[in-house]
Structures are given as C-alpha cells and as structure tokens.
C-alpha cells in the first residue's frame, strides 16, 4: 500500500481484509457493513458522521437510509 495512507485507515483496511469471509455471508447485511466499515472510514476521513460537530441532522454529510 502507498505510504501516504494514514495508519488509522490502514488498520480499518486490514480489519476488513481479515473479516472478508464473513462479509459475504447472507446473514451480514448492508447496515452492518455500513456500521462496521463504511461509516468508520468516512469518519476517519473527517466526515461528520454522527453529528459530532453539533450540526442538526439536516446538515449531516452522510445520511443513513432505512432498509426496504
């Protein structure tokens, strides 16, 4: 991997790789993937995932969609 990737993101990538077998299970759904990997990645990139900066929900950079 390129050396310019921060360690916190490299760790998330490694955790993803280690868990990849379970990610293809029919019991592992999109919400779990988003919670376990996608949202943490966006947060590590500086996105306002959990309204940590005091913004209202209408100003979130990421909006979770309900499963249909």
Secondary structure, 3 states (H helix, E strand, C coil): CCCCCCHHHHHHHHHHHHCHHHHCCCCCCHHHHHHHHHHHHHHHCCCCCCCCCCCCHHHCCCCCCCCC
